[in-house]
C-alpha cells in the first residue's frame, strides 16, 4: 500500500507553521517558518498537530526575565 504521507523532502529545508510568542503575554502568531534539514544524528517527523502544555503557557505569560522572545511554543506533538 502506498504511503500517502511520504514526502520527497529528504535533505531539503521545509516550510512549517509555528505558534510564535513575540512578546510575553501577547497573542501568539501562527507563522510559516523554514526548518533546516536534519543533521546526521537527527530525524525529521511529520507532525499533524501540537498543543501547549503548562511549561509553554508559563513561558508565554512570563512578564519578568528570563522571558526569551521570539519563542516557538507547542512541543506536545501528534503525528
URTA-V993990 format. One record per residue. N is the residue number from 0. RES is the residue in one letter. D_FIRST is the distance of its C-alpha to the first C-alpha in Angstrom with 2 decimals. Layout:
n:N res:RES d_first:D_FIRST
n:N res:RES d_first:D_FIRST
This chain:
n:0 res:X d_first:0.00
n:1 res:X d_first:3.79
n:2 res:X d_first:6.47
n:3 res:X d_first:9.09
n:4 res:X d_first:11.74
n:5 res:X d_first:11.73
n:6 res:X d_first:15.11
n:7 res:X d_first:17.36
n:8 res:X d_first:20.38
n:9 res:X d_first:20.80
n:10 res:X d_first:24.57
n:11 res:X d_first:25.42
n:12 res:X d_first:27.23
n:13 res:X d_first:25.39
n:14 res:X d_first:26.91
n:15 res:X d_first:26.73
n:16 res:X d_first:28.83
n:17 res:X d_first:31.34
n:18 res:X d_first:34.08
n:19 res:X d_first:37.18
n:20 res:X d_first:40.56
n:21 res:X d_first:43.17
n:22 res:X d_first:46.17
n:23 res:X d_first:46.56
n:24 res:X d_first:46.72
n:25 res:X d_first:45.66
n:26 res:X d_first:42.67
n:27 res:X d_first:39.39
n:28 res:X d_first:38.00
n:29 res:X d_first:34.33
n:30 res:X d_first:34.03
n:31 res:X d_first:31.55
n:32 res:X d_first:31.81
n:33 res:X d_first:30.60
n:34 res:X d_first:29.07
n:35 res:X d_first:29.63
n:36 res:X d_first:26.98
n:37 res:X d_first:26.88
n:38 res:X d_first:29.44
n:39 res:X d_first:28.65
n:40 res:X d_first:29.14
n:41 res:X d_first:27.10
n:42 res:X d_first:23.49
n:43 res:X d_first:22.04
n:44 res:X d_first:19.99
n:45 res:X d_first:18.80
n:46 res:X d_first:21.25
n:47 res:X d_first:20.70
n:48 res:X d_first:24.32
n:49 res:X d_first:27.36
n:50 res:X d_first:30.75
n:51 res:X d_first:34.27
n:52 res:X d_first:35.77
n:53 res:X d_first:39.47
n:54 res:X d_first:39.82
n:55 res:X d_first:38.33
n:56 res:X d_first:40.79
n:57 res:X d_first:43.60
n:58 res:X d_first:43.07
n:59 res:X d_first:42.68
n:60 res:X d_first:45.92
n:61 res:X d_first:47.90
n:62 res:X d_first:51.12
n:63 res:X d_first:52.83
n:64 res:X d_first:51.85
n:65 res:X d_first:49.59
n:66 res:X d_first:47.30
n:67 res:X d_first:45.35
n:68 res:X d_first:44.06
n:69 res:X d_first:41.92
n:70 res:X d_first:39.32
n:71 res:X d_first:35.63
n:72 res:X d_first:35.15
n:73 res:X d_first:32.20
n:74 res:X d_first:30.70
n:75 res:X d_first:29.26
n:76 res:X d_first:25.62
n:77 res:X d_first:22.54
n:78 res:X d_first:19.04
